[in-house]
């Protein structure tokens, strides 16, 4: 009951007008739903025959928004919501996130084989996971992605392969980070999501970019790393491994280092995870989703909700000290609230290191855990 009350508090706080000073993103981004309104605008543009990346005068007016960063097919999720007013659409999206959250908890119940002693601690972790506050306040999409992967993992583990294929294909089209799991799918001879996902993305993206050729630059610009300046997302809100590397080794920090970290993390994942015989496909999907957070250059605090599938599947192998340490580091806010003014190098390291270090602990624990 306490965990339920805590989650209710997170939802209430996320919808409150002033942002919590406990979180960098809530304090700096004054508006609510700024990430959601990118999806809303993209859906509105798609419905009216414009590029999903159009931010010109014809674009719908919203209270705030960031740019749309995904492939055109993802904008389809915003089309039905674009029939509502911006604020009504945001509230509807919050409801959909919470419904996805409930679906995720039901999958945890199934993965725990309907064992209350295994389910209750995991449900509590999901309910008190503080990055959910930012997920709801910004109207983000990371929890939806985490639940798509959780449902796919549950389906594959229970032998419902077609259901698993359907939901994992949806994740491949919604956000691109699950494409990193391609080696795991190929190893398990489950290439259907990759083939179907590639076909859907090609069938929807190629015509869009042919009709709106200027949109190619808008999308591709999100992929590269032109600079490691604050203007390119390397701020106090960036809790990626790349940003931590910049704190530890500031003189050598560059776009080349960021790109090298991505390659090295993915390569290390391939070498370790694919050689492991302890993880089934469900474990692998959760592992690679979490690993994408370590590889990506712009991992914000709310993105860490995508570690929930890993936390779930690791816990079912045994809740060790490493599990609880890593989970606590991800579930708790960073000490941002206590660090004001100019930060010391130690404060920078603590703030930027808490999440990636916690994630590394969980990933290593997953590789070393006994077979479930």
N, C-alpha and C positions, 0 to 999 in steps of 0.2 A: 504493500500500500504506500509506503514511503517513496518507493521508486516511481510509482504512478503519480503521486503528488509532485515529485520533483520534475517529472516530464511535463505535467500540466503547468508548472511554474515556468519551464523553458518556453512553452508555447505562448503563454500569456506575456512573458517578457519580450518575446520576439515581435509580438504584435503591438506592444506599447510604443508610444510616440518617441520618447527619448531612447537612444541606443545605449546599451550598457557600456560603461567605461572599462569593464573587465576585459573586453575584446577589442583589439585594434580595429578590425573591420567595422564593428558596430559604432565605434567612436568617430572614425574618419568618414565612413559612408553614412551620411545623415539620413538619407531616404530609406524607406522599406521597399523591398521588391525590385531593387535595381537590376539584379541578374534576371529575375523573371521577366521584366519588361523588355529585355533583349529578345527573349523567346516570343513574347506577345507581339512585339513589333515585327519580327520575322514572319510570324504567322499571318499578321495583318497584311504585310507586303505580299506574301504568297497568294493570299486570297484576292488581292487586287491586281495581280499580274505584274508585280514589281520584283526586283531582286530582293532576296531575303536579307541582303546586307545593306540595303538602301537606308541611309540616314539623312536623306535630303529633306527639303521642305514638304514633300508629299507624305513623308512618314508620319504615322499617327503620333499624337502628343501624349506623353506619359509623364508621371511625376519625376521620374529619373530613369536612367538605364545605362548599361554598358553596351559595348558592341557585341553583335552575334558572332560566335567563334566556330560554329559547327557547320557540317555539310548541309545542303538544302533540305534533305529528307527529314532532318531533325526538326525543322521549322513546322512540319506538319502537326506536331504536338501543340503548337500555338494557334493553329487555324480555328478550331472550335472555340477556344478561349477568346479569340479576337472579336467574336460577336458580342461579348460583354464589354462593359466599361472597364478601363484599366484597373481601377480599384476593386471592382467586383471580380474581375478575372484573377487578380492576385489572391484574394481571399479564397476563391475556388481552388487555385493552385495549392494553397496551404492545406486545404481539405484533402486534396489528392495526395499530397506528400504524406499526410497522416494516415490515409488509407493504405498507401504503399508501406508505411511503417508497420501497420497492423499485419499486412500480408507477410512482411519480413519476419515478424514475431511468430506468425503461424508456421512459417518454414522452419524457424528455430525449434519449435515444438515438435515438428515432424523429424527433423534431423536428430533431435534428442530422443527419438523413439517414444515420444509421449511420456517421458520419465520426468516427473516434477522436480526431483533433486538435481537433475542435469539442466533442466529448463529454467528454473527460477533464477539462479545466479546470472545466467546469460541474459534473460529478459531484463533483469535489473541493470546490467551494463548497458543494454540498448536504451533503456528509459532514461538513464542519468547521463548519457553521453553528451557532454556540453557542446561539441561542434554542431549539434542539432539546432541550437539556438541561432547560430549564424545561417545555417541551411534554411531555416524558416524565415528569418528576417530578410535575407537577401532573395528568397524565392528561388533557391538554387535547384540543380538537377542531380546532384551527386547521390542523394539518398535513393532516388528512383533508380539510378544506375546500380547502386549497391543491392537493391532489392531484386532487380532483374537478374543479377548474377546469383543471388541467394536462391531464387526460385529455380534457376537453371541447375545450380549445384544440387539442390534437393531432388529435382526431377531425375538428373543423371544417376544420383546415388540410389534412387528407388527403382531404377530401370525404365522410367518413363522418358525414353530417349527423344521421342518426337517433341514432347513438351519442353525438354531441355534445349533442344535445337531451336525451337521457336523463341523462347525467352532470351537465349544467348544471342541469337541473330538480332533481336530487338536491341540488345545492348551494343552490338557492333554498329548499328545504324544511329543510335541515339548519341552516344559519346564514343570517340575513337579509341579510348585508352584500352578497351578490352581486346583490341587487335593484337596486343602484346601476348595474349594467351594462345596465339596461333600455334606455336611449337607444341604446347600441351595437347591441343586438339588433334594435331597431326600425329603425335606420338600414340594417342589413344584411338587413332583411326576414326575420328569424328570430324571429318572435313565438311560436313553439310552446312554448319553455320557459316563457315568461311566462304563457301561457294555462293550460298544464298545471299549473304550479306554483301559480298562483292558485287553480285548481280544487281541488287537493289540500289547500292550506292552509285554504280555506273549508270543505271537506267534513269536515276533521278538527278545526278550531278552533271553528267555530260550535257544533256539538253539545256539545263539551267545556265551553265557556263557558256554554252554556244549562243544562247539568247542574250545573256548579260556578260559579255567578255570582261568587262571591268571588274566583275565580281571575283575573278580568279585572284587578283592581287589582294583583295580584301580577305579571302580565306587563307592564301599562302602566307600572308603577313603574320598570321598567328602561329605558324609552324617554326619559323626561323628564330634565331637569337641575334639581333642586330647589335645589341649593346647590353651591358649589365648595369645600366643606370636606373635610377628611380623611375624615370619616364618610361622604361620598358619593363616595369613590374618588379624590380628588385628593391623592395621597400621593407618596412618593419612587418608588414602583413604577409610577406612571403616566407613560408615555413618549409621550404624545400631543402633537400640535401645540397643542391647547388648554392643556395643562399648561405647555408651553414659553411660550405667550403669557402665562400667569399669572406665570411667572418673570421675563419681560422687562418686563411691565407690571402689577405686582402691585396697584397702587391701583385700576386700572380693571377688574380681573378679576372676572367675575360670570357667573351662569348665562346672561345675555343674550349675553355675549361668546362663550361656548361654543357656544350655538345659532347665533350669527352665523357662527362659523368653519365649522360644518358646512355651512350654506347656501352660503357663499362658496366653499368647496373644491369642492362638488358643481357649483356654477354654473361655476366656472373649468374644471372637468373637461369639462363639456358644451361650453363655448365652444371650448376648445383641441382636445380629442380628437375631437369630432364634426366639426370642420372639417378635421382632418388627413386627407389622402389617403394617407399613408404606412403607416397601420396597418390590417391586415386584422382579421377578427373575433377570431382567436386573440390577436393583440396587444391588442386592445381589452379582452377579458375579463381578461387579466393586468393591464392598466393600471388598470381599474376596481376590481379586487380590492385592488390596492396602494393606490389612492386612498382606499378605504374606511378604511384604517388612519390616513390623514391626517385624515379627516373625523371619525372616531369620538372621543368624549370620553374613553373608557377604553381606551387602547391600551397593553397591558402588553408586556413584552419578548418573551414567547413568541408574541404575535400576529404578530411580524414574520416568522415562517416563511411567512406568507401573501404575502410579497414574493418568494418563490422563483420563482413563475411569471413575474413581471416580469423578474427577474434572468436567467432562462433565455432568454426571447424577446428581451430586449435584447442579450444576449451574441451571439446568432445574427445580429444585425445588425452586429456589430463590437465587440470588447472595447477600448473607448477608455479614456483616463485617467479620465474622469468615471465610467465603468462601474466601474472598479476601486476608485476612492475611495468611491463610494456603496455598493458591495457590501461593502467592508471595514468601513465604519461600521456596517452592519447585521449583519455576520457576527460581529464582535467583541463581547465584553461591554462594558458601560459601565465607566467608572473607579470605580464604586461602592465597590469593595474598598478603594480608597486614600482615600476621603472618610469620615472618622469624626467623631463629635461634631457640633457646629454647623457647618453648611456656609456658606462664603462665597457671595456672589452668583455669582461665577465658577464655583465648583464646581457649584452648582445648574444653571447654564446648560450646562456641559459634560455633566453626567449626563443631564439631560432633553433636551438638544438633539441628542445624537449620532445617535439613531435617526431622528427626523423630518427632520433635515437630510440625512442619508444617503438617505432615501427621496425627498425633494424632488429631490436630484441625479439619482437614477435616473429619476424621472418626467419631468423636463425633458429628460434624455438620450434617453428613449424618443421624446418628441415631436420632437426634433431629428435623430434617427438617420435614416440613409438607409433607403430601403425595402428590406426583406429579400427 
